[in-house]
Amino acid sequence: MNTSIKSILVFLISLFPLIVFSQQKFTRADTLRGSITPERGWWDLNFYQLNVEIFPESKSIKGSNIVRYKVINEAQVLQIDLQEPLKITSVTQDGQELKIRKDGAAHFISLVKKQLPGNFEEVIISYSGQPKEAIRPPWDGGITWQKDSNGNHFIASSNQGIGSSIWWPSKDHPADEVDSARISVTVPKGLMDISNGRLVGIDVGSTADTFHWSVVNPINDYGININIGDYVTFGEKYEGEKGTLDMDYFVLRDNLEKAKVHFQDARRMMEAFEHWFGPYPFYEDGFKLVEAPYLGMEHQSSVTYGNGYQNGYLGRDLSGTGWGLKFDFIIIHEAGHEWFANNITYKDVADMWIHESFTNYSESLFLEYHYGKEAGQEYVRGTRMNILNDRPIIGTYGVNQRGSGDMYYKGGNLLNTLREILNDDEKWRMILRGLNQEFYHQTVSTDQIEHYIAVKSGMDLRPFFDQYLRNNTVPILEYYFSDDQTLNFRWANCNADFTMPVDVEMGEKKLRIKPSTKWSQVAVDRKTELIIDPDYYVGSLKIR
């Protein structure tokens, strides 16, 4: 990148929004949604039985959710979330109706039965109403109500940011994933519902059919979805690292033939990501790619697709290099989340970079696997034009507040920089695979991810992560020659304790220097132009 002027200007421009952001006020509703409240902390999710009936003509739903949980500590009030305008109509335990105190989306249920640690208990929550309609899915979230080109209903949920409680009652906090789930969706005759996991049965009625889906792996709440339409299906068997994986594709009837060609990217994705990240994490539940009436989303084992059967992101190359048109962005990116988001899930949305940085980086690894290392490197470098450096990548904890959108492109580049620091590609691949093994089906914090990478790399990476995750400035390597054979250098525009080795080229000679924020020197053969390895996301400035 052009370093000096661009980095400084970006830094100055970013000061105002950073100040405004730092003064942001959070509400009680933010805390109730984003924190482990006492009414959430004493019980551990075990199983959901979600039953939903869809009424397309009135854009309404009704249903129930059986919430099974394990008692960790004795308490008598349980928090369940459901957002307006939906309403909880009743809650029962062991057949006894319970009292509910409502505070916004949070519903505090007073239990009558004594909750003994170690016991498994259930509550049955019934609800109904018209859920929020998604206006710009998947970003604003809710239910999308559309029709296909033949006039058939085409309906889907998408709710990562706004939360699962936008359309069903849940323990709407990412720290606690349910161990397994069953999702039963009733839709008008002639339509199908595609949800997570495996189809285990269909109840056929005179005017409506109910599709029963079983998920046997832990699943985050935002990953649970419904997709309703005039679907047809095809599939394949993939011989992967854990055996035979069922890969099934559900598309609108008119798109079947082009999907059979275009969805070949799904197999290419699986080959590349099993190489880099380890076995697909949900063999038992299979893999599905499901056409949806919006761009797409990483719903676990039910990845949704709406990229128009074209390569790139809606036909655009987000890197500006040409490599972004070698694959369908939505297939690769959203499926990449099966490893980073669904297998490894953040405990707090402030750590959303764990999902998006690694998955953004996975796009370049896909290219590297199929087209060679330089293809991947060119792509990830090209995405830097999308970086704003407006505020830190990590958000505010406990209030359901994510960090900067730079978690995508800057996040991918910080991981690529980390790979350069490590300077051992196979060791780096083992770290990526190791993350998915160490934290298999777990919720995690940034501290856990940082610690794992530091231990496996054998490096003190605290200054690196503090700079790239908790600061919004790009380090600049300042340098000058005090004589023809002495190079002086330091890091500037960064945290006071920042230190990071960097590879540079001077003439035909390559060397690794280890700058800190204090001036250091190294002897060189002769005074010449200094070029930083372009795979490091840093700037440079010759000051004299």
Buried (B, 14 or more C-beta within 10 A) or exposed (E): BEBBEEBBEBBEEBEEBBEEBEEEEEEEBBBBBBBBBEBBBBBBBBBBBBBBBBBBEEEBBBBBBBBBBBBEEEBEBBBBBBBEEBEBEEBBBEEEEBEBEEEBBBBBBEBEEEBEEEEEBBBBBBBBBEBBEBEEBBEBBBBBBBBBEEEBBBBBBBBBBBBBBBBBBBBBBBBBBBBBBBBBBBBBEEBBBBBBBBBEEEEEEEEBBBBBBBBBBBBBBBBBBBBBBBBBBEBBEBEBEBEEBBBBBBBBEEBBEEBEEBBEBBEBBBBBBBBBBBBBBBBBBBBBBBBBBBBBBBBBBBBBBBBEBBBBBEEEBBBBBEBBBBBBBBBBBBBBBBBBBBBBBBBBBBBBBBBBBBBBBBBBBBBBBBBEEEBBBBBBBBBBEBBBBBBBBBBBBBBBBBBBBBBBBBBBBBBBBBBBBBEEEEBBBBBBBBBBEBBBBEBBBBEBBBBBBBEBBEBEBEBBBBBBBEBBBBBBBBBBBEEEEEBBBBBBBBBEEBBBEBBBBBEEEEEEBEBBBEEBEBEBEEBBEBEBBBBBBBBBBEEE
